[in-house]
Each structure stands twice: as C-alpha cells, then as structure tokens.
Amino acid sequence: MGCYHSKTVDPISPDPGGASDSHIRDTNTSLPSELDNFEEEPDVSSSRLYPGPRPLAIHINKPLARHKWTSTERRWTKEQLRRERIDFFDTRVSGRQEIWQAIRAAIDVMQGWDHEILGGWTVEGLATAQSILFAAEISLPTGDLANGVYDSFGNYYQLPQWVVSDPDNMIVKNEGDHQAEETTSEAGTHHSGGQGQDPTIRSHEKIIIRTRLSVTGRDLDIEIDRSESLRDLIRKLGRQASLSPDHEVRIAYMGKLLKDTKSLEAQGWQQNHVVNAFVFDRS
C-alpha cells in the first residue's frame, strides 16, 4: 500500500517504471479517492522550502501604500533627493523604459512635487499613482514600491527607498528656492520659444505629438496647435483612440506628470519626443 501511495501515475504520460497496462488500470481503479485527495492537496512543506517562480498570471499584486522610513546613513535635503532621483531614473539600462517612466510618474504623484495638481500627499494622489501602475500592468507583491515591482513579463524592478519616498528626518531648507528655479526656467522656455518669430503665427503652428497609450502600447500621432494645452491634446487623443468617457488620461513626459492647463512646450517638451498617455478608469 505504501508503494502505491508514494507513486503518482499520470494516465497521459508513459509509466517510468515500465509497468504493464493492466497494472496501471489496477492502480487507477483501486485508489481513486487517494489520488483525488493527492491532487487537491499541494505539498506545503516543499513549496515553502523551494518556492520557485510564480506563473505570470498569478503574480501577487497588493494595493499601493506609502513607504515610511528614517535615514540612518546620511541626512537628506529635498534638493539632494530631487537630483539623485533624476540621476537614478536617467541611468536605468535594464528593464523596459516605459515601465521605468510609469514608476517615475507614480512616485512623482505620491511625492506631491506638483502641488498645483495634487496639493501634496493626498488620498487622491495615492489613487492616481495606483492607477498609473495598473495601467502599465505593474504589480506590487507587497504594496510597497521599496520592495520592488514586476512588469507583465515577469521582469523585476528594484527601487531604493530614497527613490520611493522622503525620509522622516529630512533636513528642511528654504523650499522656495527650487520653485523659483522652475518658474525662471519655465519663463525662459516661453521667451526662447518665440524668439525670431511672430508669436501670433507661432501659436497657430501645427505640431505632431507622438503619444504612447498605456492600454495598448501603440503610438498615435496627434496634431495640435503649438499653443494648445494638454487638455486639448487629451480630448483629441480620446477621439482618435476611441476611448470611453469613463476613462481618464494623464500625460507624462520624461517620467513627470504634466499639467493639463499648459502646453507641452511650456513644460519642457521637445520636438519629436514621445509622451506617455496613462489611461485608467475614473472609478
């Protein structure tokens, strides 16, 4: 009896022990209940010791949560974190670039760097970040970005905790300096963009925006006036891609979510560069 119990017979594959057909028939008919039970109960002890890779279809995906931590090795300032996060994402050579951009956009939302969009750390910001990751088919095994994420192909993306969130003991400096730099840079973009041309003529100049949809991975070329806002781009994209009114679209460029009320060029976009369109349900 112990001999039969230690051996599982597959009726589709040949018997490795070379047993006769009658012997296999006897085994299958004499122990139906034992075999049924054996198939239904996984070997818990061996799966814990040797977990092995999970099938892609059942990757664990938990809700996104904010990562909280205290820095012990160094004291960070907001500006140091900003610069090093930029360097981190700009130097990624492994994995898929569209996944890194989605991760970057989600972290950007969670950090609330653009207070005009989200007003800092909010429940809405967390929900938007979750929607961006979902649209890019990124799964979080623990719900914490600092523990890494997977894309739909099973590729693993590791993230340092200083990339994911600010430490609790961050050094607070004059936050207005960085905002002033951004305002100056944006004003310079407006000034240099119109140099040598009649601003009225330039504002009605047609440009093509290559937009990559998160839901399909396809690139769509959208024609807009140079002065039109992202809101106009999103409206035209929705019509061209036949998106449902129940969908919301957020545009990201170089890993940063852009403001719907401003034009692409006013936010640093350069001709022939691709922008990402993250599509998710409003609910």
N, C-alpha and C positions, 0 to 999 in steps of 0.2 A: 504493500500500500504506500509506504514511504517512497518507493522507487517511482511509482506513478505520480505522486504529488510533487516531486521535485522536477518533473519534466513537463514542459508545456508543448502541446502538439499543435502545430499550425496546419489546418486542413488544406491550405493553398500551397504551401511550400513542401518539398520532399522531406522525409524524415531523416535527420542527420545520422541516426543510428542504423539506418538500413532496415528498419522493421518492415514486416510484410503488411499488405493492405488489410488483412484480417486482423492483425494486431492493432493497427490504427483504429479500425472500426470498433474493436472491443474497447479500446481506451476511450474513444469519444462517446460510446453509448453507456459505458459503465459509470462514468463520472461527470455527468452533465452539470450537476449542481456545483461541484467543486470547481470546475473550470469556469463556470459563470461567475462565481464569487471571486476567483483569482483574477479575472479580467476587470472586475469592477473595483477592486481594492488595490491602489498603487503601492509600490514598495516605498513607504515613507522614509525608512531609515537610510536606504541607499540614495534617494533623491536629495536628502539633506546633506549627505556627505559629498555627493558628486552632482551638484545641481545641473550643470550643463547649460547650453544656450536655450533660451525660450524661443518657440516659434514666433515669427514676426507678428502673426495675427493676434497673439495674446500677450503682447508687451504690457506690463503694468503701467497704468497712466493715472496718477493721482492729481487732485486739484492743486493748482499753484498756490504756494504760500510764501510769505515774506521770510527771507533769511536774516536772522539776527545773530550778531557776533561781536566780540570785543577783541581788538587788535592787541597782541602782546609783544610782537616783534618790532613794530615801529608805530609812530604816531602819524596819521594821515591828515592832510588838509583836503578840502573839497577840490581844489585846483590840481593837486597831485593825483587824486583819484581820477579826475576827468582826463588828464593827459595820459595816464597809464592805461586806462580803459580804451582810449582811442588807439594807442600803440598795440594793445593786445589784439583787438579785432582786425587791425590793419595788417597784422603779421601772421594771420592764420593761413596755413598752406595745406592742411589736411581737411578732409570733410568737404561738404558741399557749401559753396559760397552763399547760396540762397538761404540755407539753414542758419549760418552764422549771422546773416543780416536779420533774419527773423528773431533770433535770440537777442541780438543787439537792440532791435526795436522794442522788444518786450521789456528788456531791462531799462531802456530809456523811459518807457512809460511808468514802470514801477518806481524809478528814482524820482519821477516828477520834475525832471530838469526843465521841462517846458511848462511853467506854471500857468500860462495863458490857456493851455489845452486842458490840463487836468487839475490845476490848483494844488499840486503837491501829492502826497501819498493819500489816496482815497480808495474806497471800495470800487469805484468806477474804474480807477486806474488798474487795479488788480484784475478786474473782469476783462478790461481791454487787452491787457498783457496775455491773459489766458486765451482769449480769442485769437490773438496773433499766433500763439504757439499751436493752437488747434488747427488753424487754417493752414499752417505749414506742415501739419502732420508730425509734430514733435511731441514725444511722450516723456513724461517725468515719472520715473519709478518711485520716487519718494515725495514728489511735490515740491522739492527744494532744488532750485537751479544749481546750488553749490555742490550737489551730489551728482551732477551731470545729467545729460538728456540723450535721447535716441531719436534718430530720424526714421522715416518709414522703411528704410532699407536695413535697419539694424546697426547703423554706424553710431558710435559713441562719441559724445562731445563733452569734454571735461572743462569745467569753469572754476577758476579760483574764487574764493568767497569775496575778495576785494573787488572783483568784477561784478558780482551779483548785487551787492548792497554796500551801503556805507557802514563802517563800524560804529558801535555805540559811543566810543570815546574819541571821535574825530575832533581834530583841532578846529575851532570855529574862528574864521578870519572874516575880513570885510567881503561879504558876498557880492557887493555891488560892483566890484572891480571887473569880475568876469562878465557880468551882464552888460557893463558899459562897453567892454571889448566887442561883444556880439553886436550891440547896437551900432558901434562905429563901423564894424565890418560890413553889416547889412547896408548901411548908408553908402559905403564905398561901392558896393555892388550896384546900387541904383545909379550912382554918379558915373562910374566907368562904363556901365552898360549902355548909356545913352550918348556917350562921347562920339562926336563926329557925325551924328545923325539927328534928324528932326524927331523929337520924342513922340510926336503925334503919329508920324509914319511908322516909327519903330514899334509902337504899341499895337498896331494893327497887322504887323508882320506875322505871317503864318509859320508855325514851327510844328515839327512832328515829335511827339513824345512816345518813345517805345516803353510800353508798360507791361510788366510781367505779372500775370494773375496767379495768386497762390492756389486757387482751386484747381487749375488745370496745368500750370507751368508754362502756358503758351504766352508768347509775346504779341501784343496788339499795338499797332501804330495809331495813335490818336492825334488828330490835327486840331490845334487850338491857336488862338491869337497869343502872341508873346506876353501880353499884359493880363491875360485871363488868369483867374485864381484856380487853385486846386479843386475848388468846389465845381467849377465848370468842367475841369478835366474828368472828375469823378462822374458827373452826370453823363458826359459823352461816352465814357468807358462803360457805364451801366447799360446804355442803349446798344453799343456795339457788341458787348459781350452777352447781351440778353439776360442781365442779372435781375433777379426778383427784387421787388420793392422791399421785401423783408430782409434783404442783405444790407450790411453796412460795409463801406470801403474806406480803408485808411491807407494813405500813400507814404512810403518810406524811401529815403534816398541816403545811400551810404550808411545804412543802419539806423538812421534817425527819422522818427515820425515827423512829418511836415504839417504846417498849419494850413487848414482848408481855406483860410481867408486871404492868403497871399499867393503870389505867383511862384512858379518853380525857380525862376532866375533870382528872385528876391531872397530865396533860401539856399542859394549856392549851387543850384543845378547847372551843369554844363552840357552844351550841345552834344547830341549822340549818346549820352549816358542813359542807361536803363534805370527806371524807377520800379519799385515793387508795390503792387497793389494787394493788400491783405483783405480778403473777403470773409466775412463771418456773419452769422445770424444776429439780428438786433436783440433777440430774446436772450 
